Amino acid sequence: MNAKFGPAGSAESFRTMGYKKTVQMPEYLERMGLNAFEYQCGRGVRITREAAQELGKRSREKGITLSLHAPYFISLSSLEEEKREKSIEYILQSATAADAMGADRIVVHSGSCSKITRQQAMELARDTLRRAAQTLDQNGLGHVHICPETMGKINQLGDLQEVLSLCQVDERFLPCIDFGHLNARTLGGLQTEEDFGKVFEAIENQLGIDRLRSFHSHFSKIEYTENGGEKRHLTFSDTVYGPDFEPMIEWIVRKNCSPTVICESAGTQAEDALAMRQHYQSLL
């Protein structure tokens, strides 16, 4: 059992501690007591192969596990065939960059269903992901896990059941369980240990124990609205919205899981990731 904890992108303390370039991230994370990092390609995959390889080399030296967030503009369920073709291309670009840095997980947003039924959106998303997996195989990247993410806005595709269904397209897919998103889209539905337990049990029941034990995760406290769900990311100092991380960590230990847990707090993601890692270590 060896869960990994780290930030998404650069926390504010990365700069205040004197670091400037992403290639210095592994040294910073080692100083912070963390062992994971999610490289952000939300606005496009722009990292060069050389830079990715250097980040990977330094990360391996410091024992940092890497993952990569694919572009936000991926649209698995678009009604436009051209947009879905483009999305497959973005997934290929993401997997190529991830592989260059030694990462084997890319996080992908699940899509939207603004003009169609959720069922129609799911059928399109499943088809796009199936083709994306074939494309990765054709390019020698079949070992890179696509991780469909649970989303925070109510009208987005990506509630827990939808993500687990998308992961059934290919046994190599791993769910990216964003607990802050789940809490936001259910308007505070993750309160008790039992609430979190239902998430873990659903993953195990639908995807099996192996994928439960190696799932990917995002965690942050998120402000939400009654009619829309997710509004904005907060820090762990928030006492209004939640969710609390302790029940998640307790279930990780109870189920003998080794997930990668990426913190997406607003500016304090490294410090908040450390709070989760310290709680995890205290329970071992």
N, C-alpha and C positions, 0 to 999 in steps of 0.2 A: 504494500500500500504506500503510494508515493505521490500524493497530490502536489501539483505545481501551482504557484501563485505569482501573479505579476500584473503590470498595468497594460492598458491599451494606450499606445502612444506615449508622449512625454508629459509627465506631471510637471507642475510649476517648479518643484524643487530640483528638477533636472537642470534647469537654467540657473537657479539661485545657488546651486552647488558648483557652478562653474563649467558645466558641460555645454557643448554647442552642437555637436554633430551626432546623428543617430548611431554612427559606428562606435561612439563612446558609451552607448546604452548598457552593454553588458558589464562594464566596469562600475557604472552607477548602480545597476541592479544588485551586483555583488555587495557593494557598500550598504545598500538598503536592506539586505537580507532576503532578497527575492530570487526566484528561480524560473520565471517565465516572462515572456514579452510578446504582445501582439502588434505586429507591424501594420500600420494603417494605410490602406490603398483606397480609401473611401472615394476619393476624387479621381481615381485612375491609377493604373500600375505604372509608376514612373521611375522606380528604382532600377539602376543599371545592373547588369549581371555581375559586374565586378564589385559593386557596392554591396549587393546581396551576398556574394561569396565572402566578402570581408566581414560583414556583420555575422554571418554564420560561423566563420572561423573563430572570431572573438567570443561568440556566445558559447560555443562548445568548450573553449578554454575555461570559461567561468561557470559552466554547468547550467546555462540558461536554455530552457526549451522555448522554441519559437513557433508562432502561428501567424497567419496573415488574414487581415480582413479585406475581402474582395470589394470592388467598387459598389457604392450605394445605388448607382443607376442601373444595376442589373435588374432586369424585369422578367422573372421566370414565367409570369402568367399574362404577359402582354397579348392583346388581340392581334397586334401587328407581328407577322412572322419575321420581318426584318429585325425588329427589336429583340426577339427571342434568339435569333441567329447571332446578333451582336452580343447578347448576354452569354452565350456559349463561348464566344471569342474572349470575353472579359474573364470568364472562369478559367479558360486555358492560359491567358496571360498571368492570372493570379497564381495558378498552380505552378507555372514555369518559374516565377519569381520566388515562390515559397520553396520550391525544390532547390533553387540556386543557393538559398540561405540555410538549407537543411531543415526546413519546416515541413511537416507532413499534414497540416490542417489548414484549410481555407474556410472562413466563415462567409456564408452567402445569405443575403436577405431573401425572404420567402416570396415576396411579390405583393401585388395588391388585387383587389377585386371590386374596383369602383364601378365598372359598367356592366359587370356580369355576376352571376351567382357564385357563391363560394365553391360550389361543386364544379362549375365550369373552370374557375380559376385553378382549382386543384388539378384538374385533368391536364390543363396546359402546363402547369408547373412541373407535374410529374414527367410529362413528355420532354420538357426542356432539360430537366435533370438527367433523364435517361440518356439523351443525346450528348449531354455534357460529359457524362461518365465514359461514353464510347469515344468521345474526342480525346479525353485524357489518356485512355488506353492506347489509342492510335499514336499518341505522341510520347509513349513511354512514361506516362505520369500517373498510371493507375494506382500507385501507392499513396498518392496524395488524397487524403480524406476530404470530401466535400461535407461541410457542416451547416445544414439549413438552420436558420436562427429563429427562435420564437420572438415575435415582434410586439411592440408596445401599444400601437394605435389599434383601436377596436376594428376599424375598417380595413386594416391590413391583413393579408393572408399570414398565418403564422401563429395561431393559438397552439397549445400543447399538442392536441390531437392531430392537427394539420401537419406539424413538424414531424411527429412520429410517423405519420402516414408517408410523408415525403422521404423519410429515411428508409422506408420499406422498399423503395425503388431499387436500391442497391445495398447489399449487406456491408459495403465499405463505408457508406455514409454514417456519420456520427451526428447526433443532435447537438446543436448549440443551445443550451437551455439558459436563456437570459431571465433570471429570476426577477429582476427589476421590471422587465417588460411584462412578464406574466402577472406580476402584482398590479401593474398599472392598467393592463387591459381588463383585469377582473375587478378593478376599483378597490384594491386592498384585499384581494383574496388569499394572499399568503401571510397569515398571521401566526398560526400555531404550528407546533412540531408536526401535528397530524396533516396540516395543509401541505407542508413540504414533503411529508412521507408519501402522499398521494402522487406527487410528481415522480418521485423515485420509483414507486411501484408501477406507474404507467409505463415508464421507460423499460423496466425489467420485463413486464408482461408482454409488451409489444415488440421490443427489439432484442430481448434476451440479456442474460447476465453479463456477457462480455462487453456489449456496447454500453450497458449501464456503468460498468466499472471504468470505462475509458472515455466517458462523455466529455464534451467541451462545455464550458460555462462562461457566461458573463454575469457580473453582479454589480449593482449600484442601487442606491436609493433614487427613486424617480417621482417627481411631482406629476400628478395626473388630473384630468378633468372628468366630470361625470359623463359627458357625452362623447368624448374623443379618446380617452385613455391617456397615453404618455404625453407629457408636456415638456419637461426638461429634466436633465440629470442633476442630482444633488450630491452632497458629500455625506459621509457617515455621521457627521454632526447633526444632521436633520433628525428631528424627533416627531415629525408630523406624518410623513408619507410611508416610510419603510421601503422594502421589507428589511427585517433584521437578518444578519448573516449567520448567527449562531445555530439556528435550526438546520440550515443547509449543511454546515460543517459537521454537525452531529450525525446527520444522515450519511454523509460521505464516509465517516468513520464506521458507523453501524453496518453499512453495506459493503465495507471493505473496498471502496472505490479509489481510483487514482486519476481523477479528472485534471484537466488544466482549467484553472479558475482565473479569468481575466477581469480585473476591476476597471469599471468605466465611470468612476466618480468624476465630478467636474473639477479638475485641477489637483485633487489630492489622491489620484488613483494609485500611486505607489504606496503612500502611507496607509491607505485603506486596505490595499492588498496585503500589506504587512500585518495589519490587525487580524485579517482572516487567517494568514499563515500561522501567526502566533497562537491563535485559538485552536487551530488544527493540531499544532505540535503539542499543545497542553493536553489534548485528549488522547494522544497516542500512548 
